[in-house]
């Protein structure tokens, strides 16, 4: 597997930012490329930092490897590839949640448009554990808010408010989207990527389940 990271992480592009008093974030580049930025998290616990940052590196590396693997398979030239990120941090009881929103975009020469994805990583800052959709559905007892029927209803409402066309065969949903995050008000947002449930023109769809 080809790795895209250099051994040395280069200079920051923003200062250290504090979140909830529980973590600070630095920005680093991949291979000195200012278009490929990713967050480096510091919690004060080396073991937790290692777990969180390894997951971030793995996601960025997965994205870059996929871009160049696809380019080789289709015989296309990669004309542009870039990343950016946003950070949120919230406290839910004794749990501090760090939500990272990673925007990953690539463009192949002569393609109709770039391909852009919003990938999310949610961490328990105390343990460094990656929080997947199991935290939403509460596997074992179930959570009606995140039932397929309720998520389908919220998606329909979102599409109607924003005048978005959804694919005829998209609903009812067959599974929950893989990407989600908590906002500053602890609202859960579910992310539907380009073409997942709607045409490209609809953009990446962000459904606030608590709105």
NORNOR-V258714 format. One record per run of one state. SS is the DSSP state (H for helix, E for strand, L for the rest). FROM is the first residue (numbers start at 0). LEN is the number of residues. Records with the same first field share a line. If there is no record, write none. Layout:
BEGIN
SS: FROM-LEN, FROM-LEN
END
This chain:
BEGIN
L: 0-16, 19-3, 30-2, 42-3, 74-3, 92-2, 108-6, 124-5, 130-3, 137-6, 146-1, 161-4, 166-12, 182-5, 192-5, 198-1, 202-2, 208-3
E: 16-3, 22-8, 32-10, 77-15, 94-14, 114-10, 129-1, 165-1, 178-4, 187-5, 197-1, 204-4
H: 45-29, 133-4, 143-3, 147-14, 199-3
END
